[in-house]
Amino acid sequence: MEARVIVATAVLVLAVLFFVGGGISENCIDIGGCRQCWKTTQVVVNDAVLCSGNSSCLAQPRDQQNNAIVDAVFCACNGARANGYSDAGVNSKIEDTVYAFTNFNLTAGQICEQPSAFLAKVYYT
């Protein structure tokens, strides 16, 4: 009887770990309503531009994260610029994200007026 309990417990623990792992396999960033997500595992991407002309390619987690952050910052900058940089919360989130990602300590205006000087998307392999 003890062996059955041990096996049942092991199966239950593995099932829980499987579902928890599946739930945390994606991370997201939200800057002023501009939400972008990336997987923490390799994924196949169908994007001819990011796949260097190929119809599909393999995207590494760090590259997915880079591109998601760049997209979120660009999107947030469009909104911040349209509002004349009047939302201090969005400005701060843009600044904090770029600082954490690039180690550049810049204002939202500096980032958003020339974002390609600090942020660039990467190609997948």
Buried (B, 14 or more C-beta within 10 A) or exposed (E): EEEEEEEEEEEEEEEEEEEEEEEEEEBEBEBBEBEBEBBBEBBEBEBEEBBEEBEEBEBBBEBBBBBBBBBBBBBBBBBBEEEEBEBEEBBEBBBEBBEEBBEEEBEBBBBBEEBEEBBEBBBBE
